[in-house]
Amino acid sequence: MGGYHANLALHNAALMAYSLGLGSVCIASFVQVCERDKSIQQLIKLPENHKVYGALVIGYPRFEFKKWPERKTPKITWL
């Protein structure tokens, strides 16, 4: 259940970062890396009775995309 709540929190944090003009990216593999190598938890000073459920990198974007690529209109069939 903790992973579910962590994903919701990461999503909300990413939305908040965007609203503040920041970029963000979720690092999904960080959870598996922390499970394999316990020294990482020591490096980030995480208490022993805690667990990593997700990681989000936030910062100022180096590039800004002014124009999105054009896409073909999807063909939708309603049933």
KOLGU-4560 file (N, C-alpha, C; in nm, 3 decimals, padded with zeros to 5 digits):
<recs>
<n_xx: 00.082 n_yy: -00.119 n_zz: 00.000 ca_xx: 00.000 ca_yy: 00.000 ca_zz: 00.000 c_xx: 00.087 c_yy: 00.126 c_zz: 00.000 mol: A seq: 1 type: MET>
<n_xx: 00.205 n_yy: 00.117 n_zz: 00.059 ca_xx: 00.293 ca_yy: 00.233 ca_zz: 00.065 c_xx: 00.337 c_yy: 00.279 c_zz: -00.073 mol: A seq: 2 type: GLY>
<n_xx: 00.361 n_yy: 00.184 n_zz: -00.164 ca_xx: 00.401 ca_yy: 00.218 ca_zz: -00.299 c_xx: 00.294 c_yy: 00.296 c_zz: -00.373 mol: A seq: 3 type: GLY>
<n_xx: 00.169 n_yy: 00.258 n_zz: -00.351 ca_xx: 00.056 ca_yy: 00.328 ca_zz: -00.414 c_xx: 00.052 c_yy: 00.473 c_zz: -00.367 mol: A seq: 4 type: TYR>
<n_xx: 00.062 n_yy: 00.494 n_zz: -00.237 ca_xx: 00.058 ca_yy: 00.629 ca_zz: -00.182 c_xx: 00.180 c_yy: 00.710 c_zz: -00.226 mol: A seq: 5 type: HIS>
<n_xx: 00.294 n_yy: 00.645 n_zz: -00.235 ca_xx: 00.415 ca_yy: 00.714 ca_zz: -00.280 c_xx: 00.400 c_yy: 00.760 c_zz: -00.424 mol: A seq: 6 type: ALA>
<n_xx: 00.340 n_yy: 00.678 n_zz: -00.509 ca_xx: 00.319 ca_yy: 00.717 ca_zz: -00.648 c_xx: 00.225 c_yy: 00.836 c_zz: -00.659 mol: A seq: 7 type: ASN>
<n_xx: 00.122 n_yy: 00.838 n_zz: -00.577 ca_xx: 00.031 ca_yy: 00.954 ca_zz: -00.575 c_xx: 00.105 c_yy: 01.080 c_zz: -00.530 mol: A seq: 8 type: LEU>
<n_xx: 00.188 n_yy: 01.067 n_zz: -00.428 ca_xx: 00.264 ca_yy: 01.181 ca_zz: -00.377 c_xx: 00.364 c_yy: 01.231 c_zz: -00.482 mol: A seq: 9 type: ALA>
<n_xx: 00.431 n_yy: 01.137 n_zz: -00.552 ca_xx: 00.525 ca_yy: 01.177 ca_zz: -00.656 c_xx: 00.454 c_yy: 01.249 c_zz: -00.769 mol: A seq: 10 type: LEU>
<n_xx: 00.337 n_yy: 01.201 n_zz: -00.807 ca_xx: 00.260 ca_yy: 01.265 ca_zz: -00.913 c_xx: 00.221 c_yy: 01.407 c_zz: -00.872 mol: A seq: 11 type: HIS>
<n_xx: 00.172 n_yy: 01.422 n_zz: -00.751 ca_xx: 00.135 ca_yy: 01.556 ca_zz: -00.702 c_xx: 00.255 c_yy: 01.648 c_zz: -00.694 mol: A seq: 12 type: ASN>
<n_xx: 00.369 n_yy: 01.596 n_zz: -00.651 ca_xx: 00.491 ca_yy: 01.677 ca_zz: -00.643 c_xx: 00.535 c_yy: 01.721 c_zz: -00.782 mol: A seq: 13 type: ALA>
<n_xx: 00.522 n_yy: 01.632 n_zz: -00.881 ca_xx: 00.559 ca_yy: 01.667 ca_zz: -01.019 c_xx: 00.468 c_yy: 01.776 c_zz: -01.074 mol: A seq: 14 type: ALA>
<n_xx: 00.338 n_yy: 01.766 n_zz: -01.043 ca_xx: 00.245 ca_yy: 01.870 ca_zz: -01.087 c_xx: 00.276 c_yy: 02.004 c_zz: -01.020 mol: A seq: 15 type: LEU>
<n_xx: 00.309 n_yy: 02.001 n_zz: -00.893 ca_xx: 00.343 ca_yy: 02.124 ca_zz: -00.822 c_xx: 00.471 c_yy: 02.184 c_zz: -00.878 mol: A seq: 16 type: MET>
<n_xx: 00.570 n_yy: 02.100 n_zz: -00.905 ca_xx: 00.696 ca_yy: 02.148 ca_zz: -00.962 c_xx: 00.669 c_yy: 02.217 c_zz: -01.096 mol: A seq: 17 type: ALA>
<n_xx: 00.586 n_yy: 02.156 n_zz: -01.179 ca_xx: 00.554 ca_yy: 02.214 ca_zz: -01.309 c_xx: 00.488 c_yy: 02.350 c_zz: -01.293 mol: A seq: 18 type: TYR>
<n_xx: 00.397 n_yy: 02.361 n_zz: -01.196 ca_xx: 00.327 ca_yy: 02.488 ca_zz: -01.174 c_xx: 00.423 c_yy: 02.597 c_zz: -01.126 mol: A seq: 19 type: SER>
<n_xx: 00.537 n_yy: 02.558 n_zz: -01.071 ca_xx: 00.638 ca_yy: 02.655 ca_zz: -01.026 c_xx: 00.747 c_yy: 02.679 c_zz: -01.131 mol: A seq: 20 type: LEU>
<n_xx: 00.729 n_yy: 02.622 n_zz: -01.250 ca_xx: 00.825 ca_yy: 02.641 ca_zz: -01.356 c_xx: 00.944 c_yy: 02.547 c_zz: -01.350 mol: A seq: 21 type: GLY>
<n_xx: 00.931 n_yy: 02.440 n_zz: -01.272 ca_xx: 01.039 ca_yy: 02.343 ca_zz: -01.258 c_xx: 01.010 c_yy: 02.219 c_zz: -01.343 mol: A seq: 22 type: LEU>
<n_xx: 01.114 n_yy: 02.150 n_zz: -01.382 ca_xx: 01.098 ca_yy: 02.024 ca_zz: -01.451 c_xx: 01.116 c_yy: 01.910 c_zz: -01.352 mol: A seq: 23 type: GLY>
<n_xx: 01.063 n_yy: 01.794 n_zz: -01.386 ca_xx: 01.078 ca_yy: 01.678 ca_zz: -01.297 c_xx: 01.076 c_yy: 01.550 c_zz: -01.379 mol: A seq: 24 type: SER>
<n_xx: 01.138 n_yy: 01.448 n_zz: -01.322 ca_xx: 01.134 ca_yy: 01.315 ca_zz: -01.383 c_xx: 01.137 c_yy: 01.211 c_zz: -01.271 mol: A seq: 25 type: VAL>
<n_xx: 01.053 n_yy: 01.109 n_zz: -01.284 ca_xx: 01.048 ca_yy: 01.002 ca_zz: -01.187 c_xx: 01.155 c_yy: 00.899 c_zz: -01.222 mol: A seq: 26 type: CYS>
<n_xx: 01.234 n_yy: 00.860 n_zz: -01.124 ca_xx: 01.339 ca_yy: 00.760 ca_zz: -01.144 c_xx: 01.288 c_yy: 00.627 c_zz: -01.087 mol: A seq: 27 type: ILE>
<n_xx: 01.221 n_yy: 00.551 n_zz: -01.172 ca_xx: 01.157 ca_yy: 00.427 ca_zz: -01.127 c_xx: 01.259 c_yy: 00.322 c_zz: -01.084 mol: A seq: 28 type: ALA>
<n_xx: 01.373 n_yy: 00.316 n_zz: -01.149 ca_xx: 01.472 ca_yy: 00.212 ca_zz: -01.118 c_xx: 01.540 c_yy: 00.234 c_zz: -00.983 mol: A seq: 29 type: SER>
<n_xx: 01.527 n_yy: 00.353 n_zz: -00.925 ca_xx: 01.591 ca_yy: 00.382 ca_zz: -00.797 c_xx: 01.542 c_yy: 00.291 c_zz: -00.686 mol: A seq: 30 type: PHE>
<n_xx: 01.415 n_yy: 00.254 n_zz: -00.690 ca_xx: 01.358 ca_yy: 00.165 ca_zz: -00.589 c_xx: 01.428 c_yy: 00.029 c_zz: -00.592 mol: A seq: 31 type: VAL>
<n_xx: 01.442 n_yy: -00.029 n_zz: -00.712 ca_xx: 01.507 ca_yy: -00.159 ca_zz: -00.724 c_xx: 01.655 c_yy: -00.151 c_zz: -00.687 mol: A seq: 32 type: GLN>
<n_xx: 01.720 n_yy: -00.042 n_zz: -00.722 ca_xx: 01.861 ca_yy: -00.025 ca_zz: -00.687 c_xx: 01.878 c_yy: -00.021 c_zz: -00.535 mol: A seq: 33 type: VAL>
<n_xx: 01.789 n_yy: 00.051 n_zz: -00.467 ca_xx: 01.797 ca_yy: 00.059 ca_zz: -00.320 c_xx: 01.769 c_yy: -00.075 c_zz: -00.254 mol: A seq: 34 type: CYS>
<n_xx: 01.682 n_yy: -00.156 n_zz: -00.314 ca_xx: 01.655 ca_yy: -00.288 ca_zz: -00.258 c_xx: 01.775 c_yy: -00.380 c_zz: -00.272 mol: A seq: 35 type: GLU>
<n_xx: 01.851 n_yy: -00.366 n_zz: -00.382 ca_xx: 01.968 ca_yy: -00.451 ca_zz: -00.404 c_xx: 02.090 c_yy: -00.407 c_zz: -00.326 mol: A seq: 36 type: ARG>
<n_xx: 02.107 n_yy: -00.276 n_zz: -00.312 ca_xx: 02.227 ca_yy: -00.221 ca_zz: -00.249 c_xx: 02.188 c_yy: -00.135 c_zz: -00.129 mol: A seq: 37 type: ASP>
<n_xx: 02.197 n_yy: -00.191 n_zz: -00.011 ca_xx: 02.156 ca_yy: -00.121 ca_zz: 00.112 c_xx: 02.247 c_yy: -00.003 c_zz: 00.146 mol: A seq: 38 type: LYS>
<n_xx: 02.366 n_yy: 00.003 n_zz: 00.087 ca_xx: 02.457 ca_yy: 00.114 ca_zz: 00.116 c_xx: 02.401 c_yy: 00.247 c_zz: 00.065 mol: A seq: 39 type: SER>
<n_xx: 02.312 n_yy: 00.242 n_zz: -00.034 ca_xx: 02.252 ca_yy: 00.365 ca_zz: -00.086 c_xx: 02.162 c_yy: 00.427 c_zz: 00.020 mol: A seq: 40 type: ILE>
<n_xx: 02.089 n_yy: 00.344 n_zz: 00.093 ca_xx: 02.003 ca_yy: 00.397 ca_zz: 00.199 c_xx: 02.087 c_yy: 00.465 c_zz: 00.307 mol: A seq: 41 type: GLN>
<n_xx: 02.205 n_yy: 00.412 n_zz: 00.333 ca_xx: 02.296 ca_yy: 00.477 ca_zz: 00.429 c_xx: 02.348 c_yy: 00.608 c_zz: 00.372 mol: A seq: 42 type: GLN>
<n_xx: 02.378 n_yy: 00.609 n_zz: 00.242 ca_xx: 02.430 ca_yy: 00.727 ca_zz: 00.177 c_xx: 02.330 c_yy: 00.843 c_zz: 00.183 mol: A seq: 43 type: LEU>
<n_xx: 02.201 n_yy: 00.814 n_zz: 00.166 ca_xx: 02.099 ca_yy: 00.919 ca_zz: 00.172 c_xx: 02.044 c_yy: 00.937 c_zz: 00.314 mol: A seq: 44 type: ILE>
<n_xx: 02.110 n_yy: 00.872 n_zz: 00.409 ca_xx: 02.077 ca_yy: 00.884 ca_zz: 00.552 c_xx: 01.931 c_yy: 00.847 c_zz: 00.582 mol: A seq: 45 type: LYS>
<n_xx: 01.886 n_yy: 00.739 n_zz: 00.523 ca_xx: 01.752 ca_yy: 00.688 ca_zz: 00.548 c_xx: 01.757 c_yy: 00.595 c_zz: 00.669 mol: A seq: 46 type: LEU>
<n_xx: 01.673 n_yy: 00.617 n_zz: 00.769 ca_xx: 01.674 ca_yy: 00.528 ca_zz: 00.886 c_xx: 01.648 c_yy: 00.382 c_zz: 00.846 mol: A seq: 47 type: PRO>
<n_xx: 01.699 n_yy: 00.289 n_zz: 00.925 ca_xx: 01.689 ca_yy: 00.146 ca_zz: 00.892 c_xx: 01.546 c_yy: 00.097 c_zz: 00.883 mol: A seq: 48 type: GLU>
<n_xx: 01.456 n_yy: 00.154 n_zz: 00.960 ca_xx: 01.317 ca_yy: 00.108 ca_zz: 00.959 c_xx: 01.233 c_yy: 00.177 c_zz: 00.851 mol: A seq: 49 type: ASN>
<n_xx: 01.298 n_yy: 00.247 n_zz: 00.758 ca_xx: 01.228 ca_yy: 00.313 ca_zz: 00.647 c_xx: 01.261 c_yy: 00.241 c_zz: 00.517 mol: A seq: 50 type: HIS>
<n_xx: 01.178 n_yy: 00.265 n_zz: 00.414 ca_xx: 01.196 ca_yy: 00.201 ca_zz: 00.285 c_xx: 01.177 c_yy: 00.303 c_zz: 00.174 mol: A seq: 51 type: LYS>
<n_xx: 01.251 n_yy: 00.289 n_zz: 00.066 ca_xx: 01.237 ca_yy: 00.377 ca_zz: -00.050 c_xx: 01.122 c_yy: 00.325 c_zz: -00.136 mol: A seq: 52 type: VAL>
<n_xx: 01.027 n_yy: 00.412 n_zz: -00.168 ca_xx: 00.914 ca_yy: 00.376 ca_zz: -00.252 c_xx: 00.916 c_yy: 00.448 c_zz: -00.386 mol: A seq: 53 type: TYR>
<n_xx: 01.000 n_yy: 00.549 n_zz: -00.401 ca_xx: 01.005 ca_yy: 00.623 ca_zz: -00.526 c_xx: 01.109 c_yy: 00.733 c_zz: -00.518 mol: A seq: 54 type: GLY>
<n_xx: 01.139 n_yy: 00.789 n_zz: -00.634 ca_xx: 01.236 ca_yy: 00.898 ca_zz: -00.640 c_xx: 01.193 c_yy: 00.995 c_zz: -00.750 mol: A seq: 55 type: ALA>
<n_xx: 01.203 n_yy: 01.122 n_zz: -00.720 ca_xx: 01.166 ca_yy: 01.226 ca_zz: -00.815 c_xx: 01.278 c_yy: 01.329 c_zz: -00.820 mol: A seq: 56 type: LEU>
<n_xx: 01.329 n_yy: 01.354 n_zz: -00.939 ca_xx: 01.433 ca_yy: 01.455 ca_zz: -00.958 c_xx: 01.364 c_yy: 01.582 c_zz: -01.004 mol: A seq: 57 type: VAL>
<n_xx: 01.393 n_yy: 01.693 n_zz: -00.935 ca_xx: 01.329 ca_yy: 01.821 ca_zz: -00.966 c_xx: 01.438 c_yy: 01.925 c_zz: -00.990 mol: A seq: 58 type: ILE>
<n_xx: 01.419 n_yy: 02.008 n_zz: -01.091 ca_xx: 01.516 ca_yy: 02.114 ca_zz: -01.118 c_xx: 01.466 c_yy: 02.207 c_zz: -01.226 mol: A seq: 59 type: GLY>
<n_xx: 01.548 n_yy: 02.307 n_zz: -01.255 ca_xx: 01.514 ca_yy: 02.400 ca_zz: -01.361 c_xx: 01.550 c_yy: 02.338 c_zz: -01.496 mol: A seq: 60 type: TYR>
<n_xx: 01.455 n_yy: 02.336 n_zz: -01.590 ca_xx: 01.484 ca_yy: 02.273 ca_zz: -01.719 c_xx: 01.587 c_yy: 02.353 c_zz: -01.800 mol: A seq: 61 type: PRO>
<n_xx: 01.675 n_yy: 02.283 n_zz: -01.866 ca_xx: 01.776 ca_yy: 02.348 ca_zz: -01.950 c_xx: 01.714 c_yy: 02.395 c_zz: -02.081 mol: A seq: 62 type: ARG>
<n_xx: 01.618 n_yy: 02.318 n_zz: -02.133 ca_xx: 01.556 ca_yy: 02.351 ca_zz: -02.261 c_xx: 01.407 c_yy: 02.374 c_zz: -02.242 mol: A seq: 63 type: PHE>
<n_xx: 01.351 n_yy: 02.458 n_zz: -02.327 ca_xx: 01.207 ca_yy: 02.483 ca_zz: -02.324 c_xx: 01.152 c_yy: 02.456 c_zz: -02.464 mol: A seq: 64 type: GLU>
<n_xx: 01.053 n_yy: 02.371 n_zz: -02.473 ca_xx: 00.994 ca_yy: 02.338 ca_zz: -02.601 c_xx: 00.877 c_yy: 02.432 c_zz: -02.627 mol: A seq: 65 type: PHE>
<n_xx: 00.893 n_yy: 02.517 n_zz: -02.728 ca_xx: 00.792 ca_yy: 02.617 ca_zz: -02.760 c_xx: 00.681 c_yy: 02.560 c_zz: -02.848 mol: A seq: 66 type: LYS>
<n_xx: 00.715 n_yy: 02.458 n_zz: -02.927 ca_xx: 00.617 ca_yy: 02.402 ca_zz: -03.020 c_xx: 00.620 c_yy: 02.250 c_zz: -03.012 mol: A seq: 67 type: LYS>
<n_xx: 00.505 n_yy: 02.189 n_zz: -02.991 ca_xx: 00.494 ca_yy: 02.044 ca_zz: -02.987 c_xx: 00.484 c_yy: 01.991 c_zz: -03.128 mol: A seq: 68 type: TRP>
<n_xx: 00.532 n_yy: 01.871 n_zz: -03.152 ca_xx: 00.521 ca_yy: 01.814 ca_zz: -03.287 c_xx: 00.375 c_yy: 01.791 c_zz: -03.324 mol: A seq: 69 type: PRO>
<n_xx: 00.344 n_yy: 01.814 n_zz: -03.452 ca_xx: 00.208 ca_yy: 01.791 ca_zz: -03.498 c_xx: 00.182 c_yy: 01.641 c_zz: -03.506 mol: A seq: 70 type: GLU>
<n_xx: 00.061 n_yy: 01.603 n_zz: -03.473 ca_xx: 00.022 ca_yy: 01.463 ca_zz: -03.477 c_xx: -00.102 c_yy: 01.446 c_zz: -03.562 mol: A seq: 71 type: ARG>
<n_xx: -00.114 n_yy: 01.329 n_zz: -03.622 ca_xx: -00.233 ca_yy: 01.300 ca_zz: -03.702 c_xx: -00.353 c_yy: 01.285 c_zz: -03.609 mol: A seq: 72 type: LYS>
<n_xx: -00.470 n_yy: 01.325 n_zz: -03.658 ca_xx: -00.592 ca_yy: 01.309 ca_zz: -03.580 c_xx: -00.622 c_yy: 01.160 c_zz: -03.567 mol: A seq: 73 type: THR>
<n_xx: -00.645 n_yy: 01.112 n_zz: -03.446 ca_xx: -00.669 ca_yy: 00.967 ca_zz: -03.428 c_xx: -00.804 c_yy: 00.926 c_zz: -03.490 mol: A seq: 74 type: PRO>
<n_xx: -00.808 n_yy: 00.805 n_zz: -03.543 ca_xx: -00.931 ca_yy: 00.749 ca_zz: -03.595 c_xx: -01.001 c_yy: 00.676 c_zz: -03.481 mol: A seq: 75 type: LYS>
<n_xx: -01.116 n_yy: 00.725 n_zz: -03.443 ca_xx: -01.190 ca_yy: 00.669 ca_zz: -03.330 c_xx: -01.321 c_yy: 00.610 c_zz: -03.380 mol: A seq: 76 type: ILE>
<n_xx: -01.349 n_yy: 00.488 n_zz: -03.338 ca_xx: -01.476 ca_yy: 00.425 ca_zz: -03.369 c_xx: -01.550 c_yy: 00.404 c_zz: -03.238 mol: A seq: 77 type: THR>
<n_xx: -01.665 n_yy: 00.469 n_zz: -03.225 ca_xx: -01.745 ca_yy: 00.456 ca_zz: -03.103 c_xx: -01.838 c_yy: 00.336 c_zz: -03.117 mol: A seq: 78 type: TRP>
<n_xx: -01.846 n_yy: 00.256 n_zz: -03.016 ca_xx: -01.933 ca_yy: 00.138 ca_zz: -03.016 c_xx: -02.054 c_yy: 00.160 c_zz: -02.929 mol: A seq: 79 type: LEU>
</recs>
